[in-house]
Amino acid sequence: MDYQPIEDVINEIQKLGGVVLDTKTASIDPIEGVKKAEELDYKKVAVTTADSKTAKNLRELEAKLGLDLIIIAVHVTGVSKEEAQGLLENSDLVTSCASKYIRELAKPIVQVAAAIPLFALTKKGKELVIEREKDIESPILITTTELPVVPKHKQPRDLK
């Protein structure tokens, strides 16, 4: 299927000061996005990825360019054990989705939520999560415990 960029969306992104890497294709490329951010003189950049190879390449690019990246692993349902391990080794935050292996292998230092947890894996990830929590109006329980906390009755059925 051939997808076409939505011109109104691209225009709105640009109107709000955002940058679109390629207005003709609207491709999403984390590596090129980070390179573009560095070119625009950004020093702190958050980037999402759905695969461990890209996460590793982003970590290497961070060191090469001297940037401060927050790497967020997303869309992890169904990843293999090896892929999950690679994502966990190279990410600051990871969404657990319905991933059996992310939940099994993660060693988070902060966890947000119980049913579909978000795991902070590094100090940078922890700081970002805590900074975000400052804006939440409703009450928040903060406690210390062994992580991850995954109550069986709150988990998706058939983790993959």
ChimeraX attribute file (.defattr): number of C-alpha atoms within 10 A of each C-alpha:
attribute: neighborCount
match mode: 1-to-1
recipient: residues
	/A:1	3
	/A:2	3
	/A:3	7
	/A:4	10
	/A:5	13
	/A:6	12
	/A:7	12
	/A:8	9
	/A:9	10
	/A:10	17
	/A:11	15
	/A:12	11
	/A:13	13
	/A:14	12
	/A:15	10
	/A:16	8
	/A:17	9
	/A:18	11
	/A:19	16
	/A:20	17
	/A:21	14
	/A:22	12
	/A:23	14
	/A:24	12
	/A:25	12
	/A:26	15
	/A:27	12
	/A:28	12
	/A:29	14
	/A:30	19
	/A:31	17
	/A:32	13
	/A:33	16
	/A:34	23
	/A:35	16
	/A:36	15
	/A:37	17
	/A:38	17
	/A:39	10
	/A:40	10
	/A:41	10
	/A:42	13
	/A:43	15
	/A:44	14
	/A:45	15
	/A:46	13
	/A:47	17
	/A:48	20
	/A:49	22
	/A:50	18
	/A:51	17
	/A:52	21
	/A:53	14
	/A:54	20
	/A:55	26
	/A:56	17
	/A:57	13
	/A:58	25
	/A:59	19
	/A:60	13
	/A:61	16
	/A:62	21
	/A:63	11
	/A:64	9
	/A:65	12
	/A:66	12
	/A:67	18
	/A:68	15
	/A:69	20
	/A:70	21
	/A:71	26
	/A:72	24
	/A:73	26
	/A:74	18
	/A:75	16
	/A:76	23
	/A:77	18
	/A:78	16
	/A:79	20
	/A:80	15
	/A:81	15
	/A:82	11
	/A:83	18
	/A:84	26
	/A:85	17
	/A:86	17
	/A:87	29
	/A:88	25
	/A:89	16
	/A:90	23
	/A:91	27
	/A:92	24
	/A:93	28
	/A:94	29
	/A:95	21
	/A:96	24
	/A:97	21
	/A:98	22
	/A:99	22
	/A:100	20
	/A:101	21
	/A:102	26
	/A:103	21
	/A:104	14
	/A:105	13
	/A:106	20
	/A:107	17
	/A:108	22
	/A:109	17
	/A:110	24
	/A:111	21
	/A:112	16
	/A:113	11
	/A:114	16
	/A:115	17
	/A:116	17
	/A:117	20
	/A:118	22
	/A:119	30
	/A:120	27
	/A:121	22
	/A:122	20
	/A:123	13
	/A:124	16
	/A:125	22
	/A:126	19
	/A:127	13
	/A:128	15
	/A:129	18
	/A:130	14
	/A:131	11
	/A:132	10
	/A:133	13
	/A:134	9
	/A:135	8
	/A:136	9
	/A:137	7
	/A:138	6
	/A:139	6
	/A:140	9
	/A:141	4
	/A:142	6
	/A:143	5
	/A:144	7
	/A:145	9
	/A:146	9
	/A:147	13
	/A:148	20
	/A:149	15
	/A:150	16
	/A:151	9
	/A:152	10
	/A:153	9
	/A:154	10
	/A:155	15
	/A:156	14
	/A:157	9
	/A:158	8
	/A:159	13
	/A:160	15
